[in-house]
C-alpha cells in the first residue's frame, strides 16, 4: 500500500512538471523549464 502511495506521488510530480512545461513558453531544455517552474512557484 505504501508503494502505491509513493507511485501516486511520483505521478503527481510528473503531472505538475508536465503542466509547468506547457505553461512556460520559450524554455529549451527540461532543466531550464524546471528552473523557470521553481521561480514561478516562488513568485506566487
C-alpha positions, -999 to 999 in steps of 0.1 A, spaced: 0 0 0 29 23 8 44 17 -26 11 26 -43 11 59 -25 47 66 -34 39 59 -71 9 82 -69 31 110 -55 56 105 -83 28 106 -108 16 138 -94 51 153 -96 53 142 -132 20 158 -140 29 190 -123 62 192 -142 43 185 -174 19 213 -167 47 236 -159 63 228 -192 31 236 -210 26 268 -191 61 282 -196 69 293 -232 104 298 -246 122 273 -224 145 250 -243 157 222 -220 139 203 -192 164 218 -168 156 253 -179 119 245 -176 124 232 -141 143 263 -131 116 285 -145 89 264 -128 107 269 -95 109 307 -99 73 307 -109 64 289 -76 84 314 -56 66 344 -72 31 331 -63 
